[in-house]
Amino acid sequence: MHKIASAGNGFYFDDIPTDTIEAPYLPGADFIIGVNGDSMEPTYKDGDLVYVEKRQIIETGEIGVFILNNECFIKEAGEDGLISHNKKYGVIPGSENIQCVGKVLGKVEMN
């Protein structure tokens, strides 16, 4: 778990450190990742933690974690590319260079 899935302009994806945290169990989740930036507001905010199920493909309209040019993004999969929920940010055009890491299953709710 680290704050690396950018909800902004991207985060360089190399030599990622990991931590172990205690979080409520969510069936299907393979790991937890932190959100960095504001491009997915109001759905996900900077500092939120999200559950991710490892997948190479997700459906249009689902939110996922993606890698493009070694940068990691949390975005909605769209017909023409990766969509931010914050209107300040444009669509990242679809490309064969975008790799899906997994599907976001939801926000970690800590007590």
C-alpha positions as CSV (number, residue, x, y, z in Angstrom):
1,M,0.0,0.0,0.0
2,H,1.4,3.4,-1.0
3,K,-0.1,6.6,-2.4
4,I,0.8,5.9,-6.0
5,A,-2.3,5.6,-8.1
6,S,-2.5,9.1,-9.4
7,A,-5.8,10.9,-9.7
8,G,-4.0,13.7,-11.4
9,N,-1.2,13.8,-14.0
10,G,0.5,10.5,-13.2
11,F,3.1,8.9,-10.9
12,Y,6.3,7.2,-12.0
13,F,5.8,3.5,-11.5
14,D,9.2,2.1,-10.5
15,D,10.7,0.4,-7.4
16,I,7.4,0.8,-5.4
17,P,7.8,0.4,-1.7
18,T,5.1,-1.6,0.1
19,D,3.6,-1.5,3.6
20,T,1.3,-3.8,5.4
21,I,-1.8,-2.3,7.0
22,E,-4.8,-3.7,8.8
23,A,-8.0,-3.0,6.9
24,P,-11.4,-4.6,6.8
25,Y,-11.6,-7.7,4.5
26,L,-13.1,-7.3,1.1
27,P,-13.7,-10.4,-0.9
28,G,-12.0,-10.3,-4.3
29,A,-9.5,-7.6,-3.3
30,D,-5.8,-8.5,-4.0
31,F,-4.2,-5.3,-2.7
32,I,-4.8,-1.8,-1.5
33,I,-3.4,1.3,-3.1
34,G,-3.4,5.0,-2.2
35,V,-4.9,7.7,-4.3
36,N,-2.7,10.7,-5.2
37,G,-4.3,13.8,-6.6
38,D,-7.7,15.2,-7.3
39,S,-8.7,14.1,-10.8
40,M,-11.1,11.4,-9.5
41,E,-13.0,13.8,-7.2
42,P,-15.7,13.6,-6.0
43,T,-15.5,9.7,-6.3
44,Y,-12.0,9.3,-4.8
45,K,-10.0,12.0,-3.1
46,D,-6.3,12.5,-2.5
47,G,-5.2,10.2,0.4
48,D,-8.1,7.7,0.0
49,L,-7.2,4.1,0.0
50,V,-8.9,1.8,-2.5
51,Y,-9.2,-2.0,-2.8
52,V,-8.0,-3.4,-6.2
53,E,-8.7,-6.8,-7.8
54,K,-5.9,-7.7,-10.2
55,R,-7.2,-7.8,-13.7
56,Q,-5.8,-7.2,-17.2
57,I,-9.2,-6.1,-18.6
58,I,-12.1,-4.1,-17.1
59,E,-15.4,-3.0,-18.7
60,T,-16.2,0.4,-20.0
61,G,-17.5,2.5,-17.1
62,E,-15.6,0.6,-14.4
63,I,-12.8,2.3,-12.5
64,G,-9.4,0.8,-12.6
65,V,-5.7,1.2,-12.0
66,F,-3.7,1.6,-15.2
67,I,-0.1,2.1,-16.2
68,L,0.9,4.3,-19.1
69,N,4.6,5.1,-19.8
70,N,5.6,3.8,-16.4
71,E,3.0,6.2,-14.7
72,C,0.2,4.8,-12.6
73,F,-3.3,6.2,-12.8
74,I,-6.7,5.6,-11.2
75,K,-9.3,6.4,-13.9
76,E,-12.6,5.3,-15.3
77,A,-12.3,3.1,-18.5
78,G,-14.1,5.0,-21.3
79,E,-14.9,4.2,-24.9
80,D,-12.1,6.5,-26.1
81,G,-9.6,6.5,-23.2
82,L,-9.2,7.0,-19.5
83,I,-11.7,9.4,-17.9
84,S,-11.2,11.6,-14.8
85,H,-14.3,12.4,-12.7
86,N,-13.0,16.0,-12.0
87,K,-13.9,18.1,-15.1
88,K,-10.5,20.0,-14.7
89,Y,-8.8,17.0,-16.4
90,G,-9.2,15.8,-19.9
91,V,-9.5,12.2,-21.2
92,I,-6.2,10.3,-21.6
93,P,-6.6,9.0,-25.1
94,G,-6.8,5.2,-25.6
95,S,-3.6,3.5,-26.6
96,E,-2.2,0.0,-26.9
97,N,0.4,1.3,-24.4
98,I,-2.1,1.5,-21.6
99,Q,-1.8,-1.5,-19.3
100,C,-4.7,-2.4,-16.9
101,V,-3.4,-3.4,-13.4
102,G,-6.8,-4.1,-11.9
103,K,-10.3,-3.1,-11.1
104,V,-11.0,-0.7,-8.2
105,L,-13.6,-2.4,-5.9
106,G,-14.2,0.5,-3.6
107,K,-12.8,2.7,-0.9
108,V,-11.2,1.4,2.3
109,E,-13.3,2.5,5.2
110,M,-11.2,2.6,8.3
111,N,-12.8,2.6,11.8
